[in-house]
Amino acid sequence: PLFADALRREGIPVELTGGGSLFEEPIVRDLRSVLRVIDNPRDDVALAATLRTPALRFGNADLLRIRLAFPGARSFLDAVLGVAYGDDEIPTALAPPGEPERFRQPDAEWLELVSRHLRRGCRSVLEMIAKWRKEEPWSELPRFVARVADWLHLVPIGFATGEGSRQRACLERFLGLARAYESERGPSLHGFLGRIDLLDEADAVETVPATRGESRRHRFHCVG
């Protein structure tokens, strides 16, 4: 829920009681967004969510500058590519299909507002996504998902907000879903994400109960 996310961003531990879905947990939501981008970099919603994860820390203003710097871009990915690479060669795993120069016509006024730091950040993220895309077909699914979670520092970030043990337990439950899917269908990230979508729509996987011994948290009972 949005109010819980807002409190967590302010460093206030939050516990939601009365049930809830595993897929609403911050660690699972962020990891799922990144996995969706690895599977399909042209998923604009997932790419924006990935950049806004606590580990990558792109702000809304950053995302706006990126998009407005390349108004002719056919997707948000193309705009990020334009910011990150300019006239340099784009990794094959991320290159846009057909007419690759079309999206590279920037808006000079907005491009001036894109800092070198932001350019480097975009390039670093895109290079990592390209790396993950190359490795994914040859990786065991649960191990691959765990490595992506480690890259995002999701568990340490959870401890920083006072929910580390519980968020780690949520990650383990999510990895259990990956192991179960791989044992049934094989190591397909695309197929696993499809299974997760179905489970999410059915509200079929409950979250992990609160862990004793963690920092004092505010409790909210959710109904509905």
N, C-alpha and C positions, 0 to 999 in steps of 0.2 A: 504493500500500500504506500501511497505517496507520503503520507504523514510520517510513517516509520522511516522511510528513506531520508526525509528532511531532518529528523532527529538524529539519525546515524551520522549524517554529514556534519552535524554540530558536535559529534563526539559523545552523544547521549545514548547509552546502550538501551535497546528496546527489545522486549519480549512480547510476541503476539500469542495470545492464548486462544483457545476455542477452535483449534485445528488450523488448517492452512496447507497450502501446496508446497511441496519441495521446490517447485520451479519458480516460486516467488522469492526464495531466499537469495540475497545479494550474490553470494558466491556462485550459485548455480546459474542465476540470470546472466551474470557477467561472462562466465565460462561458456554458456550456451551461445551468447552473441558472438564471441570470438570463433567458436567452432563453426557457426553459420557463415562467417566471413571466409574462413579457410575453405569451406566447402563451395562457397559462391561469393567471390569478392564483389560482385555487382549487386549484392543485397545491401542497398543503401541504408536501410534502417539498422541492420546489424552492424554495418561499418561505422555509422555515427555512434551507436551504442558502445562499440569496441573502443573507439577513440576517447569516449567519456568515462571509461572505467577508471577506478582510483589509481591503478598502476600507470596508466598512460596520461591521464590528467589533462586532456584537451578540454577547454571550456566551450560554452555555447558561442562566445564571440570568436573563438578560433575557427569553429566549424563554419560560421557565417562568412568570415574573411576568405576561407578556402573556396567556398562555393561561389561567392561573388567575384573572386579573382578570375574565374573561368566560366563566365555566363553561358558560353556555348557548349559546355560539357554535357554529354548525353546522360551522364550519371554522376553521382557524388564521387565514385571511385575515379572517374576521369579527371575531375577537378583536383582530387588529392594527388593523382599522378602528375598533373601539370605543375602543382606547387612543389612536389618533391623532386621531379626530374628535369623540368624545363625542357631544354633541347637535348638532354642526355638520353641514352638508350634505356628503354624500359624493360624490366625483366620479362621474359617470355610468359611466365606464369600469370602475369598481370596485364599484359598488353591488350589494348582494346581491339576488338575485331573490326577490320575495314576502316578506311579513312583515318589512320592514326593521327594525322596532323590536325584534324578538324577541331579537336577540343583544346589544342594548344594555343589558341588565340586568346590572350588574356585581356582583361580590363586593366589598363596600365595604372589607373588611379587606385583601384582596390589592391592590385598586386604590390604596390608600394607599402601597403599596410601589413603584408605578410613578412614577418621577421625571419631572419636566418635561423633562429632557434626553432621556429615553427616549421620551416622547410626541412631542417635536419630531423625533426621529430617525425614528420610525415614519411620521410625516406626510410628512417629506421624501422618504423612500423610496417611499411610495405615490404621491405626486404625480409622481415621476419615472417610475414604472411606468405611470401613467395617460398621461403624455406620450408615452412610447414606444409604447404601444398605439394612440394616435391617429396616430402618424407611420408605424408599420410598414406599413400597407397601401399607402402611397404612396411607399415608399422602395425603392431598389435593395438587394437582399438583402446583398451583400458589404459595401457601404458602411454599411448599417444595423448589421450585426454589428460592424464595426470601430468605429463610434461608441459602441456599448454597451461595448465593451472599453475604449475611452478613458475613458468615464465611471467605470469601475471601477478605473482606474489599474493595470491588470493588468501591463503591461510594466514600468513603474517599480517596482512591488512585486517583480517578478521580479529586477530588478537589485539591489534591496535585499537579496535573499537569495542573491546571487551567481550567479544563473542567468538573468540578463536576456536575454543574446543567444540562449540556447537556447529560453527561453520565448517570445521574440519569433518565433523560427523556427517554433515549434509553432503560434502564433497565425496565422502566414502560411499554414501548411499547412491549418489549419481554414478560413481565409478562401478558400483554393483550393477546398475542398469546397463552400463556399457559391457561389462563381462557377460551378463545374461544375453544381451543381444548378439555379441560375438559368438557365443556358444551355439546359438540358434541359427544365425544367418551369415556369420563371417564378419571380418573386420572392415565393414563399410561405414565410413563416417556419414555419408549421405543417407544411407538407410537408417542408421541409428538416430539421426536428427529427425527423420520422418516418424520413427517410433516415439520419440520424445514428444513431438507435436501431438500425436494421438493421445498419449498418456496425459498431457497437459490439458487438452480439450475435455477429456473425460474426468479430470481432477482425480486421477487414479493413484497418485503417490503422495502420501502425507509427508509433512516436514518432520524434522527431528525434534524431540522434546528438548526443553532447556536443560543445560548442563549445570550441575551444582558447582559452587566454588568460583564461578566467574564473577566479574565485577557487578556491583549493584546496577540493576536495570529497571526501567519503567515498564510496567505491565499493562497491556491493553487487551480487552476481551473483544474479539471480532465475531459478529453475528451476520449470517447471510450466506 
